[in-house]
């Protein structure tokens, strides 16, 4: 499912594609902005979005074998909630 499919699924419930598009965009924007600031977004039963620090490291170029210094960076991280895990595993 991509973003367009998600909007279509929500518009079936809301009855209006424009409202569904605005809702999906608002939710995604709120999550992205909050995580970018370093705060957590916890949605009970679904999961937690958070910002995680990736340490600097030395990697290897697979073609040449040369060492490459990879700088530290921040990455978004998602941890699924218990209800979501249970649904995926067929327990619910």
MIBARO-519456 format. One record per atom (N, C-alpha, C, O, CB): residue in one letter; residue number from 0; atom name; y, x, z. Coordinates in steps of 0.001 Angstrom, whole numbers. Glycine has a CB too. Layout:
{marmi 'a', NUM, 'CA', {Y, X, Z}}
...
REM end
This chain:
{marmi 'x', 0, 'N', {-1173, 854, 0}}
{marmi 'x', 0, 'CA', {0, 0, 0}}
{marmi 'x', 0, 'C', {1234, 898, 0}}
{marmi 'x', 0, 'O', {1348, 1808, 821}}
{marmi 'x', 0, 'CB', {-1, -971, 1228}}
{marmi 'x', 1, 'N', {2146, 641, -915}}
{marmi 'x', 1, 'CA', {3404, 1373, -932}}
{marmi 'x', 1, 'C', {4523, 468, -412}}
{marmi 'x', 1, 'O', {4269, -652, 31}}
{marmi 'x', 1, 'CB', {3727, 1886, -2362}}
{marmi 'x', 2, 'N', {5746, 956, -470}}
{marmi 'x', 2, 'CA', {6879, 220, 97}}
{marmi 'x', 2, 'C', {7056, -1132, -602}}
{marmi 'x', 2, 'O', {7320, -2139, 56}}
{marmi 'x', 2, 'CB', {8173, 1054, -19}}
{marmi 'x', 3, 'N', {6913, -1159, -1921}}
{marmi 'x', 3, 'CA', {7072, -2414, -2660}}
{marmi 'x', 3, 'C', {6006, -3428, -2246}}
{marmi 'x', 3, 'O', {6305, -4610, -2083}}
{marmi 'x', 3, 'CB', {7000, -2159, -4178}}
{marmi 'x', 4, 'N', {4764, -2971, -2074}}
{marmi 'x', 4, 'CA', {3688, -3864, -1636}}
{marmi 'x', 4, 'C', {3960, -4405, -233}}
{marmi 'x', 4, 'O', {3696, -5573, 53}}
{marmi 'x', 4, 'CB', {2338, -3130, -1666}}
{marmi 'x', 5, 'N', {4488, -3551, 632}}
{marmi 'x', 5, 'CA', {4831, -3974, 1990}}
{marmi 'x', 5, 'C', {5919, -5045, 1957}}
{marmi 'x', 5, 'O', {5834, -6042, 2674}}
{marmi 'x', 5, 'CB', {5292, -2768, 2833}}
{marmi 'x', 6, 'N', {6935, -4840, 1133}}
{marmi 'x', 6, 'CA', {8012, -5830, 1006}}
{marmi 'x', 6, 'C', {7460, -7152, 487}}
{marmi 'x', 6, 'O', {7848, -8220, 962}}
{marmi 'x', 6, 'CB', {9124, -5310, 65}}
{marmi 'x', 7, 'N', {6547, -7082, -497}}
{marmi 'x', 7, 'CA', {5938, -8309, -1022}}
{marmi 'x', 7, 'C', {5147, -9039, 59}}
{marmi 'x', 7, 'O', {5215, -10264, 158}}
{marmi 'x', 7, 'CB', {5023, -7985, -2211}}
{marmi 'x', 8, 'N', {4397, -8292, 869}}
{marmi 'x', 8, 'CA', {3601, -8906, 1937}}
{marmi 'x', 8, 'C', {4499, -9570, 2982}}
{marmi 'x', 8, 'O', {4190, -10652, 3483}}
{marmi 'x', 8, 'CB', {2703, -7852, 2607}}
{marmi 'x', 9, 'N', {5602, -8915, 3300}}
{marmi 'x', 9, 'CA', {6521, -9492, 4292}}
{marmi 'x', 9, 'C', {7282, -10674, 3705}}
{marmi 'x', 9, 'O', {7553, -11648, 4408}}
{marmi 'x', 9, 'CB', {7512, -8427, 4795}}
{marmi 'x', 10, 'N', {7630, -10597, 2423}}
{marmi 'x', 10, 'CA', {8364, -11710, 1805}}
{marmi 'x', 10, 'C', {7497, -12972, 1745}}
{marmi 'x', 10, 'O', {8026, -14084, 1756}}
{marmi 'x', 10, 'CB', {8835, -11322, 385}}
{marmi 'x', 11, 'N', {6165, -12808, 1681}}
{marmi 'x', 11, 'CA', {5282, -13969, 1722}}
{marmi 'x', 11, 'C', {5411, -14697, 3061}}
{marmi 'x', 11, 'O', {5321, -15924, 3113}}
{marmi 'x', 11, 'CB', {3824, -13542, 1483}}
{marmi 'x', 12, 'N', {5619, -13955, 4126}}
{marmi 'x', 12, 'CA', {5785, -14559, 5454}}
{marmi 'x', 12, 'C', {7187, -15099, 5664}}
{marmi 'x', 12, 'O', {7362, -16162, 6261}}
{marmi 'x', 12, 'CB', {5465, -13545, 6537}}
{marmi 'x', 13, 'N', {8201, -14366, 5173}}
{marmi 'x', 13, 'CA', {9584, -14775, 5389}}
{marmi 'x', 13, 'C', {10079, -15758, 4328}}
{marmi 'x', 13, 'O', {11001, -16536, 4574}}
{marmi 'x', 13, 'CB', {10477, -13559, 5411}}
{marmi 'x', 14, 'N', {9464, -15715, 3158}}
{marmi 'x', 14, 'CA', {9854, -16626, 2091}}
{marmi 'x', 14, 'C', {10967, -16111, 1198}}
{marmi 'x', 14, 'O', {11304, -16763, 210}}
{marmi 'x', 14, 'CB', {10268, -17911, 2676}}
{marmi 'x', 15, 'N', {11553, -14956, 1515}}
{marmi 'x', 15, 'CA', {12681, -14431, 735}}
{marmi 'x', 15, 'C', {12518, -12931, 564}}
{marmi 'x', 15, 'O', {12411, -12194, 1544}}
{marmi 'x', 15, 'CB', {14041, -14756, 1421}}
{marmi 'x', 16, 'N', {12498, -12483, -685}}
{marmi 'x', 16, 'CA', {12284, -11064, -962}}
{marmi 'x', 16, 'C', {13470, -10208, -516}}
{marmi 'x', 16, 'O', {13286, -9078, -63}}
{marmi 'x', 16, 'CB', {12028, -10857, -2448}}
{marmi 'x', 17, 'N', {14682, -10746, -643}}
{marmi 'x', 17, 'CA', {15876, -9991, -245}}
{marmi 'x', 17, 'C', {15876, -9725, 1259}}
{marmi 'x', 17, 'O', {16172, -8614, 1699}}
{marmi 'x', 17, 'CB', {17154, -10752, -647}}
{marmi 'x', 18, 'N', {15548, -10735, 2031}}
{marmi 'x', 18, 'CA', {15487, -10586, 3488}}
{marmi 'x', 18, 'C', {14385, -9606, 3879}}
{marmi 'x', 18, 'O', {14569, -8789, 4781}}
{marmi 'x', 18, 'CB', {15250, -11952, 4165}}
{marmi 'x', 19, 'N', {13245, -9686, 3203}}
{marmi 'x', 19, 'CA', {12138, -8780, 3493}}
{marmi 'x', 19, 'C', {12522, -7339, 3177}}
{marmi 'x', 19, 'O', {12191, -6429, 3937}}
{marmi 'x', 19, 'CB', {10890, -9184, 2697}}
{marmi 'x', 20, 'N', {13215, -7125, 2065}}
{marmi 'x', 20, 'CA', {13655, -5774, 1686}}
{marmi 'x', 20, 'C', {14611, -5211, 2723}}
{marmi 'x', 20, 'O', {14486, -4053, 3124}}
{marmi 'x', 20, 'CB', {14329, -5787, 302}}
{marmi 'x', 21, 'N', {15562, -6022, 3157}}
{marmi 'x', 21, 'CA', {16519, -5590, 4178}}
{marmi 'x', 21, 'C', {15817, -5285, 5495}}
{marmi 'x', 21, 'O', {16169, -4323, 6178}}
{marmi 'x', 21, 'CB', {17592, -6662, 4393}}
{marmi 'x', 22, 'N', {14824, -6100, 5857}}
{marmi 'x', 22, 'CA', {14088, -5893, 7110}}
{marmi 'x', 22, 'C', {13302, -4591, 7076}}
{marmi 'x', 22, 'O', {13356, -3807, 8023}}
{marmi 'x', 22, 'CB', {13141, -7069, 7378}}
{marmi 'x', 23, 'N', {12569, -4355, 5985}}
{marmi 'x', 23, 'CA', {11773, -3125, 5866}}
{marmi 'x', 23, 'C', {12687, -1905, 5879}}
{marmi 'x', 23, 'O', {12414, -930, 6580}}
{marmi 'x', 23, 'CB', {10921, -3143, 4569}}
{marmi 'x', 24, 'N', {13771, -1955, 5107}}
{marmi 'x', 24, 'CA', {14702, -825, 5062}}
{marmi 'x', 24, 'C', {15352, -570, 6416}}
{marmi 'x', 24, 'O', {15541, 582, 6805}}
{marmi 'x', 24, 'CB', {15778, -1073, 4014}}
{marmi 'x', 25, 'N', {15696, -1635, 7136}}
{marmi 'x', 25, 'CA', {16312, -1482, 8458}}
{marmi 'x', 25, 'C', {15345, -843, 9449}}
{marmi 'x', 25, 'O', {15736, 40, 10213}}
{marmi 'x', 25, 'CB', {16782, -2841, 8988}}
{marmi 'x', 26, 'N', {14091, -1281, 9443}}
{marmi 'x', 26, 'CA', {13091, -725, 10361}}
{marmi 'x', 26, 'C', {12839, 747, 10053}}
{marmi 'x', 26, 'O', {12827, 1578, 10961}}
{marmi 'x', 26, 'CB', {11771, -1519, 10271}}
{marmi 'x', 27, 'N', {12640, 1071, 8782}}
{marmi 'x', 27, 'CA', {12377, 2462, 8400}}
{marmi 'x', 27, 'C', {13571, 3355, 8712}}
{marmi 'x', 27, 'O', {13403, 4475, 9195}}
{marmi 'x', 27, 'CB', {12032, 2551, 6910}}
{marmi 'x', 28, 'N', {14778, 2861, 8435}}
{marmi 'x', 28, 'CA', {15980, 3647, 8718}}
{marmi 'x', 28, 'C', {16148, 3885, 10215}}
{marmi 'x', 28, 'O', {16494, 4989, 10635}}
{marmi 'x', 28, 'CB', {17219, 2944, 8159}}
{marmi 'x', 29, 'N', {15905, 2857, 11015}}
{marmi 'x', 29, 'CA', {16032, 2995, 12468}}
{marmi 'x', 29, 'C', {15030, 4015, 13003}}
{marmi 'x', 29, 'O', {15375, 4839, 13850}}
{marmi 'x', 29, 'CB', {15824, 1634, 13160}}
{marmi 'x', 30, 'N', {13800, 3964, 12514}}
{marmi 'x', 30, 'CA', {12778, 4919, 12957}}
{marmi 'x', 30, 'C', {13173, 6333, 12547}}
{marmi 'x', 30, 'O', {13111, 7252, 13364}}
{marmi 'x', 30, 'CB', {11391, 4556, 12367}}
{marmi 'x', 31, 'N', {13578, 6515, 11298}}
{marmi 'x', 31, 'CA', {13942, 7845, 10805}}
{marmi 'x', 31, 'C', {15127, 8426, 11554}}
{marmi 'x', 31, 'O', {15099, 9595, 11941}}
{marmi 'x', 31, 'CB', {14256, 7787, 9326}}
{marmi 'x', 32, 'N', {16161, 7639, 11765}}
{marmi 'x', 32, 'CA', {17353, 8126, 12460}}
{marmi 'x', 32, 'C', {17051, 8487, 13915}}
{marmi 'x', 32, 'O', {17540, 9497, 14421}}
{marmi 'x', 32, 'CB', {18460, 7076, 12404}}
{marmi 'x', 33, 'N', {16257, 7671, 14576}}
{marmi 'x', 33, 'CA', {15926, 7914, 15978}}
{marmi 'x', 33, 'C', {15075, 9171, 16135}}
{marmi 'x', 33, 'O', {15335, 9990, 17017}}
{marmi 'x', 33, 'CB', {15194, 6707, 16567}}
{marmi 'x', 34, 'N', {14064, 9328, 15290}}
{marmi 'x', 34, 'CA', {13198, 10506, 15359}}
{marmi 'x', 34, 'C', {13982, 11764, 14990}}
{marmi 'x', 34, 'O', {13782, 12813, 15601}}
{marmi 'x', 34, 'CB', {11977, 10341, 14424}}
{marmi 'x', 35, 'N', {14867, 11674, 14002}}
{marmi 'x', 35, 'CA', {15672, 12829, 13600}}
{marmi 'x', 35, 'C', {16550, 13321, 14746}}
{marmi 'x', 35, 'O', {16814, 14519, 14851}}
{marmi 'x', 35, 'CB', {16542, 12477, 12390}}
{marmi 'x', 36, 'N', {17010, 12402, 15615}}
{marmi 'x', 36, 'CA', {17816, 12793, 16781}}
{marmi 'x', 36, 'C', {16970, 13429, 17877}}
{marmi 'x', 36, 'O', {17508, 14043, 18798}}
{marmi 'x', 36, 'CB', {18550, 11581, 17343}}
{marmi 'x', 37, 'N', {15655, 13287, 17787}}
{marmi 'x', 37, 'CA', {14768, 13865, 18791}}
{marmi 'x', 37, 'C', {14213, 12866, 19778}}
{marmi 'x', 37, 'O', {13504, 13245, 20710}}
{marmi 'x', 37, 'CB', {15481, 14918, 19530}}
{marmi 'x', 38, 'N', {14524, 11586, 19591}}
{marmi 'x', 38, 'CA', {14009, 10544, 20483}}
{marmi 'x', 38, 'C', {12693, 9990, 19948}}
{marmi 'x', 38, 'O', {12390, 10112, 18761}}
{marmi 'x', 38, 'CB', {15041, 9405, 20647}}
{marmi 'x', 39, 'N', {11918, 9381, 20840}}
{marmi 'x', 39, 'CA', {10652, 8756, 20464}}
{marmi 'x', 39, 'C', {10890, 7310, 20067}}
{marmi 'x', 39, 'O', {11801, 6658, 20577}}
{marmi 'x', 39, 'CB', {9633, 8838, 21618}}
{marmi 'x', 40, 'N', {10064, 6811, 19153}}
{marmi 'x', 40, 'CA', {10026, 5389, 18834}}
{marmi 'x', 40, 'C', {8609, 4934, 19148}}
{marmi 'x', 40, 'O', {7662, 5299, 18451}}
{marmi 'x', 40, 'CB', {10425, 5099, 17319}}
{marmi 'x', 41, 'N', {8469, 4131, 20205}}
{marmi 'x', 41, 'CA', {7157, 3647, 20628}}
{marmi 'x', 41, 'C', {7066, 2157, 20338}}
{marmi 'x', 41, 'O', {7859, 1367, 20850}}
{marmi 'x', 41, 'CB', {6910, 3932, 22138}}
{marmi 'x', 42, 'N', {6102, 1780, 19520}}
{marmi 'x', 42, 'CA', {5858, 381, 19195}}
{marmi 'x', 42, 'C', {4517, 20, 19826}}
{marmi 'x', 42, 'O', {3465, 461, 19364}}
{marmi 'x', 42, 'CB', {5862, 125, 17628}}
{marmi 'x', 43, 'N', {4565, -772, 20869}}
{marmi 'x', 43, 'CA', {3369, -1118, 21637}}
{marmi 'x', 43, 'C', {2296, -1708, 20724}}
{marmi 'x', 43, 'O', {2558, -2628, 19949}}
{marmi 'x', 43, 'CB', {3719, -2111, 22761}}
{marmi 'x', 44, 'N', {1103, -1171, 20829}}
{marmi 'x', 44, 'CA', {-15, -1644, 20042}}
{marmi 'x', 44, 'C', {-104, -998, 18669}}
{marmi 'x', 44, 'O', {-1152, -1070, 18027}}
{marmi 'x', 44, 'CB', {74, -3114, 19892}}
{marmi 'x', 45, 'N', {961, -373, 18208}}
{marmi 'x', 45, 'CA', {964, 257, 16887}}
{marmi 'x', 45, 'C', {913, 1771, 16988}}
{marmi 'x', 45, 'O', {2, 2401, 16451}}
{marmi 'x', 45, 'CB', {2195, -165, 16103}}
{marmi 'x', 46, 'N', {1898, 2367, 17683}}
{marmi 'x', 46, 'CA', {1891, 3811, 17833}}
{marmi 'x', 46, 'C', {3242, 4368, 18205}}
{marmi 'x', 46, 'O', {4183, 3629, 18493}}
{marmi 'x', 46, 'CB', {1421, 4449, 16578}}
{marmi 'x', 47, 'N', {3325, 5708, 18196}}
{marmi 'x', 47, 'CA', {4537, 6421, 18596}}
{marmi 'x', 47, 'C', {4938, 7385, 17487}}
{marmi 'x', 47, 'O', {4125, 8173, 17003}}
{marmi 'x', 47, 'CB', {4323, 7180, 19936}}
{marmi 'x', 48, 'N', {6203, 7307, 17097}}
{marmi 'x', 48, 'CA', {6792, 8257, 16159}}
{marmi 'x', 48, 'C', {7624, 9221, 16983}}
{marmi 'x', 48, 'O', {8385, 8789, 17849}}
{marmi 'x', 48, 'CB', {7659, 7539, 15052}}
{marmi 'x', 49, 'N', {7494, 10531, 16731}}
{marmi 'x', 49, 'CA', {8272, 11506, 17479}}
{marmi 'x', 49, 'C', {8522, 12753, 16653}}
{marmi 'x', 49, 'O', {7884, 12982, 15626}}
{marmi 'x', 49, 'CB', {7567, 11868, 18772}}
{marmi 'x', 50, 'N', {9466, 13553, 17126}}
{marmi 'x', 50, 'CA', {9820, 14809, 16492}}
{marmi 'x', 50, 'C', {9044, 15922, 17177}}
{marmi 'x', 50, 'O', {9022, 16006, 18404}}
{marmi 'x', 50, 'CB', {11353, 15067, 16559}}
{marmi 'x', 51, 'N', {8409, 16776, 16384}}
{marmi 'x', 51, 'CA', {7599, 17845, 16935}}
{marmi 'x', 51, 'C', {8064, 19183, 16370}}
{marmi 'x', 51, 'O', {8435, 19275, 15200}}
{marmi 'x', 51, 'CB', {6106, 17610, 16631}}
{marmi 'x', 52, 'N', {8042, 20214, 17204}}
{marmi 'x', 52, 'CA', {8472, 21542, 16763}}
{marmi 'x', 52, 'C', {7265, 22330, 16263}}
{marmi 'x', 52, 'O', {6227, 22394, 16922}}
{marmi 'x', 52, 'CB', {9185, 22307, 17914}}
{marmi 'x', 53, 'N', {7421, 22916, 15106}}
{marmi 'x', 53, 'CA', {6380, 23780, 14542}}
{marmi 'x', 53, 'C', {6872, 25215, 14693}}
{marmi 'x', 53, 'O', {7952, 25552, 14207}}
{marmi 'x', 53, 'CB', {6069, 23425, 13021}}
{marmi 'x', 54, 'N', {6105, 26049, 15352}}
{marmi 'x', 54, 'CA', {6507, 27428, 15644}}
{marmi 'x', 54, 'C', {6528, 28275, 14368}}
{marmi 'x', 54, 'O', {5865, 27963, 13379}}
{marmi 'x', 54, 'CB', {5554, 28056, 16680}}
{marmi 'x', 55, 'N', {7306, 29346, 14423}}
{marmi 'x', 55, 'CA', {7315, 30305, 13321}}
{marmi 'x', 55, 'C', {5945, 30977, 13250}}
{marmi 'x', 55, 'O', {5271, 31161, 14264}}
{marmi 'x', 55, 'CB', {8453, 31367, 13503}}
{marmi 'x', 56, 'N', {5555, 31335, 12036}}
{marmi 'x', 56, 'CA', {4235, 31941, 11883}}
{marmi 'x', 56, 'C', {4217, 32819, 10641}}
{marmi 'x', 56, 'O', {5144, 32795, 9831}}
{marmi 'x', 56, 'CB', {3136, 30857, 11798}}
{marmi 'x', 57, 'N', {3167, 33580, 10507}}
{marmi 'x', 57, 'CA', {2960, 34395, 9316}}
{marmi 'x', 57, 'C', {1842, 33757, 8512}}
{marmi 'x', 57, 'O', {751, 33511, 9027}}
{marmi 'x', 57, 'CB', {2622, 35884, 9682}}
{marmi 'x', 58, 'N', {2125, 33491, 7241}}
{marmi 'x', 58, 'CA', {1135, 32892, 6352}}
{marmi 'x', 58, 'C', {776, 33897, 5263}}
{marmi 'x', 58, 'O', {1360, 34977, 5182}}
{marmi 'x', 58, 'CB', {1669, 31567, 5730}}
{marmi 'x', 59, 'N', {-175, 33533, 4444}}
{marmi 'x', 59, 'CA', {-598, 34407, 3341}}
{marmi 'x', 59, 'C', {-429, 33678, 2014}}
{marmi 'x', 59, 'O', {-763, 32500, 1892}}
{marmi 'x', 59, 'CB', {-2072, 34862, 3525}}
{marmi 'x', 60, 'N', {98, 34401, 1017}}
{marmi 'x', 60, 'CA', {153, 33878, -339}}
{marmi 'x', 60, 'C', {-1276, 33930, -877}}
{marmi 'x', 60, 'O', {-1852, 35014, -973}}
{marmi 'x', 60, 'CB', {1163, 34700, -1251}}
{marmi 'x', 61, 'N', {-1864, 32777, -1231}}
{marmi 'x', 61, 'CA', {-3261, 32790, -1658}}
{marmi 'x', 61, 'C', {-3500, 33562, -2966}}
{marmi 'x', 61, 'O', {-4600, 34062, -3200}}
{marmi 'x', 61, 'CB', {-3743, 31375, -1820}}
{marmi 'x', 62, 'N', {-2488, 33653, -3798}}
{marmi 'x', 62, 'CA', {-2666, 34350, -5076}}
{marmi 'x', 62, 'C', {-2652, 35868, -4903}}
{marmi 'x', 62, 'O', {-3442, 36578, -5526}}
{marmi 'x', 62, 'CB', {-1575, 33932, -6059}}
{marmi 'x', 63, 'N', {-1742, 36363, -4047}}
{marmi 'x', 63, 'CA', {-1587, 37817, -3912}}
{marmi 'x', 63, 'C', {-2089, 38356, -2585}}
{marmi 'x', 63, 'O', {-2363, 39551, -2469}}
{marmi 'x', 63, 'CB', {-145, 38192, -4078}}
{marmi 'x', 64, 'N', {-2213, 37504, -1590}}
{marmi 'x', 64, 'CA', {-2626, 37955, -271}}
{marmi 'x', 64, 'C', {-1484, 38537, 538}}
{marmi 'x', 64, 'O', {-1696, 39017, 1651}}
{marmi 'x', 64, 'CB', {-3714, 38969, -400}}
{marmi 'x', 65, 'N', {-259, 38502, -12}}
{marmi 'x', 65, 'CA', {900, 39056, 684}}
{marmi 'x', 65, 'C', {1276, 38172, 1874}}
{marmi 'x', 65, 'O', {1156, 36948, 1818}}
{marmi 'x', 65, 'CB', {2098, 39197, -281}}
{marmi 'x', 66, 'N', {1733, 38815, 2950}}
{marmi 'x', 66, 'CA', {2163, 38090, 4137}}
{marmi 'x', 66, 'C', {3531, 37458, 3881}}
{marmi 'x', 66, 'O', {4406, 38069, 3267}}
{marmi 'x', 66, 'CB', {2213, 39030, 5370}}
{marmi 'x', 67, 'N', {3699, 36230, 4361}}
{marmi 'x', 67, 'CA', {4956, 35501, 4214}}
{marmi 'x', 67, 'C', {5349, 35001, 5594}}
{marmi 'x', 67, 'O', {4533, 34407, 6299}}
{marmi 'x', 67, 'CB', {4829, 34312, 3187}}
{marmi 'x', 68, 'N', {6594, 35240, 5979}}
{marmi 'x', 68, 'CA', {7091, 34719, 7250}}
{marmi 'x', 68, 'C', {7565, 33287, 7039}}
{marmi 'x', 68, 'O', {8455, 33034, 6227}}
{marmi 'x', 68, 'CB', {8242, 35608, 7816}}
{marmi 'x', 69, 'N', {6970, 32356, 7770}}
{marmi 'x', 69, 'CA', {7349, 30955, 7703}}
{marmi 'x', 69, 'C', {8204, 30669, 8939}}
{marmi 'x', 69, 'O', {7737, 30848, 10064}}
{marmi 'x', 69, 'CB', {6081, 30008, 7631}}
{marmi 'x', 70, 'N', {9451, 30225, 8744}}
{marmi 'x', 70, 'CA', {10332, 29993, 9892}}
{marmi 'x', 70, 'C', {9910, 28766, 10705}}
{marmi 'x', 70, 'O', {9165, 27913, 10222}}
{marmi 'x', 70, 'CB', {11771, 29826, 9418}}
{marmi 'x', 71, 'N', {10391, 28694, 11930}}
{marmi 'x', 71, 'CA', {10137, 27527, 12779}}
{marmi 'x', 71, 'C', {10806, 26312, 12139}}
{marmi 'x', 71, 'O', {11828, 26437, 11464}}
{marmi 'x', 71, 'CB', {10667, 27756, 14243}}
{marmi 'x', 72, 'N', {10218, 25142, 12359}}
{marmi 'x', 72, 'CA', {10794, 23920, 11806}}
{marmi 'x', 72, 'C', {10400, 22730, 12676}}
{marmi 'x', 72, 'O', {9561, 22834, 13571}}
{marmi 'x', 72, 'CB', {10332, 23705, 10342}}
{marmi 'x', 73, 'N', {11026, 21610, 12385}}
{marmi 'x', 73, 'CA', {10685, 20364, 13063}}
{marmi 'x', 73, 'C', {10016, 19445, 12052}}
{marmi 'x', 73, 'O', {10401, 19403, 10884}}
{marmi 'x', 73, 'CB', {11950, 19688, 13691}}
{marmi 'x', 74, 'N', {9012, 18711, 12516}}
{marmi 'x', 74, 'CA', {8288, 17778, 11651}}
{marmi 'x', 74, 'C', {8140, 16440, 12367}}
{marmi 'x', 74, 'O', {8045, 16400, 13594}}
{marmi 'x', 74, 'CB', {6893, 18347, 11257}}
{marmi 'x', 75, 'N', {8120, 15337, 11601}}
{marmi 'x', 75, 'CA', {7840, 14044, 12228}}
{marmi 'x', 75, 'C', {6347, 13941, 12528}}
{marmi 'x', 75, 'O', {5514, 14490, 11807}}
{marmi 'x', 75, 'CB', {8300, 12868, 11315}}
{marmi 'x', 76, 'N', {6030, 13234, 13598}}
{marmi 'x', 76, 'CA', {4646, 13109, 14036}}
{marmi 'x', 76, 'C', {4382, 11643, 14398}}
{marmi 'x', 76, 'O', {5254, 10973, 14950}}
{marmi 'x', 76, 'CB', {4351, 14056, 15252}}
{marmi 'x', 77, 'N', {3191, 11153, 14091}}
{marmi 'x', 77, 'CA', {2808, 9786, 14448}}
{marmi 'x', 77, 'C', {1500, 9819, 15219}}
{marmi 'x', 77, 'O', {530, 10445, 14793}}
{marmi 'x', 77, 'CB', {2676, 8892, 13185}}
{marmi 'x', 78, 'N', {1485, 9138, 16362}}
{marmi 'x', 78, 'CA', {249, 8986, 17140}}
{marmi 'x', 78, 'C', {-81, 7501, 17181}}
{marmi 'x', 78, 'O', {694, 6721, 17733}}
{marmi 'x', 78, 'CB', {395, 9582, 18600}}
{marmi 'x', 79, 'N', {-1207, 7091, 16614}}
{marmi 'x', 79, 'CA', {-1542, 5669, 16620}}
{marmi 'x', 79, 'C', {-1865, 5163, 18027}}
{marmi 'x', 79, 'O', {-2396, 5895, 18862}}
{marmi 'x', 79, 'CB', {-2722, 5408, 15693}}
{marmi 'x', 80, 'N', {-1533, 3900, 18265}}
{marmi 'x', 80, 'CA', {-1822, 3268, 19547}}
{marmi 'x', 80, 'C', {-3263, 2808, 19631}}
{marmi 'x', 80, 'O', {-3985, 2811, 18634}}
{marmi 'x', 80, 'CB', {-894, 2096, 19776}}
{marmi 'x', 81, 'N', {-3674, 2418, 20809}}
{marmi 'x', 81, 'CA', {-5063, 2020, 21054}}
{marmi 'x', 81, 'C', {-5454, 797, 20229}}
{marmi 'x', 81, 'O', {-6558, 746, 19687}}
{marmi 'x', 81, 'CB', {-5276, 1731, 22537}}
{marmi 'x', 82, 'N', {-4560, -191, 20126}}
{marmi 'x', 82, 'CA', {-4883, -1397, 19358}}
{marmi 'x', 82, 'C', {-5054, -1078, 17875}}
{marmi 'x', 82, 'O', {-5948, -1615, 17221}}
{marmi 'x', 82, 'CB', {-3791, -2457, 19544}}
{marmi 'x', 83, 'N', {-4196, -205, 17346}}
{marmi 'x', 83, 'CA', {-4269, 193, 15949}}
{marmi 'x', 83, 'C', {-5566, 952, 15677}}
{marmi 'x', 83, 'O', {-6232, 714, 14670}}
{marmi 'x', 83, 'CB', {-3055, 1052, 15570}}
{marmi 'x', 84, 'N', {-5918, 1865, 16577}}
{marmi 'x', 84, 'CA', {-7170, 2617, 16442}}
{marmi 'x', 84, 'C', {-8374, 1688, 16452}}
{marmi 'x', 84, 'O', {-9302, 1845, 15659}}
{marmi 'x', 84, 'CB', {-7300, 3650, 17566}}
{marmi 'x', 85, 'N', {-8348, 710, 17366}}
{marmi 'x', 85, 'CA', {-9458, -236, 17482}}
{marmi 'x', 85, 'C', {-9594, -1055, 16200}}
{marmi 'x', 85, 'O', {-10711, -1300, 15743}}
{marmi 'x', 85, 'CB', {-9254, -1169, 18697}}
{marmi 'x', 86, 'N', {-8487, -1478, 15619}}
{marmi 'x', 86, 'CA', {-8498, -2255, 14390}}
{marmi 'x', 86, 'C', {-9074, -1447, 13235}}
{marmi 'x', 86, 'O', {-9876, -1959, 12454}}
{marmi 'x', 86, 'CB', {-7091, -2727, 14051}}
{marmi 'x', 87, 'N', {-8669, -192, 13128}}
{marmi 'x', 87, 'CA', {-9162, 688, 12063}}
{marmi 'x', 87, 'C', {-10656, 948, 12226}}
{marmi 'x', 87, 'O', {-11386, 1038, 11240}}
{marmi 'x', 87, 'CB', {-8390, 2020, 12060}}
{marmi 'x', 88, 'N', {-11105, 1069, 13465}}
{marmi 'x', 88, 'CA', {-12518, 1335, 13735}}
{marmi 'x', 88, 'C', {-13387, 81, 13675}}
{marmi 'x', 88, 'O', {-14605, 163, 13835}}
{marmi 'x', 88, 'CB', {-12663, 1977, 15089}}
{marmi 'x', 89, 'N', {-12767, -1082, 13444}}
{marmi 'x', 89, 'CA', {-13528, -2325, 13354}}
{marmi 'x', 89, 'C', {-13882, -2924, 14691}}
{marmi 'x', 89, 'O', {-14727, -3817, 14761}}
{marmi 'x', 89, 'CB', {-14770, -2095, 12590}}
{marmi 'x', 90, 'N', {-13252, -2454, 15763}}
{marmi 'x', 90, 'CA', {-13535, -2969, 17104}}
{marmi 'x', 90, 'C', {-12811, -4268, 17395}}
{marmi 'x', 90, 'O', {-13160, -4961, 18351}}
{marmi 'x', 90, 'CB', {-13160, -1945, 18140}}
{marmi 'x', 91, 'N', {-11812, -4619, 16598}}
{marmi 'x', 91, 'CA', {-11051, -5856, 16828}}
{marmi 'x', 91, 'C', {-11230, -6815, 15695}}
{marmi 'x', 91, 'O', {-10664, -7908, 15716}}
{marmi 'x', 91, 'CB', {-9577, -5561, 17018}}
REM end
